[in-house]
Amino acid sequence: MNMRAAVSSIIGYIAAAMFNSILLVIKETNKSVFDWLKATFGHHWLGHGILTIAVFVLVTLLAWYAIRRYEPTDRDIGRLAILVVVFTALSVIIIAGFYAIEVMGH
């Protein structure tokens, strides 16, 4: 396995997961962002998906470039795996928390 590719992809995933949850809250609370996504991409969810994938690809490539002279270790991968769990949980908390507040508010 190419360790640089693994590390870069993990960093890209973390950025994309956070972007995804934050964009969801923004587009659900800001009609102009929602309308822009809809007008630009044909449907707000399509735009949301495309932008999230773009963040993943861009951050993965930037991370790949940033660590091009560094050889990650198994320990680095282990630490990043913990970060995947932490940031995935944070993303879930942001989304679930937002919708819980929305439901309680209506």
C-alpha positions, 0 to 999 in steps of 0.5 A: 500500500502506498502510505502517502496515498493513504495519508493524503486520502484520510486528510481529504476525507476529514476535510470533506466530512467537515465541509459536508456537514457545515455546508448542509447547515449553511444551505439549510439556514441560508436561502441564497446558498440553497438557491445558488446550489439549485440554480448552478447545479440543477438541484441543491443536493447535486451541487452539495455532492459535487462540491464535497467531492471537489473538496476531497479531491483538492485536499487529497492532492494538496496533502499528497504534495505537502508530504511528498518528501515524507514517508508516513509510518504505520503509527501515522496511519493509526493516529489518522484512523483515530482522527477519522473516527473523531471527525466522523463523529463530529460531522454526525453531531453537527448534522444530527444536532442541527436537525434536532434543533430544527425539529424542536424549533418548529 
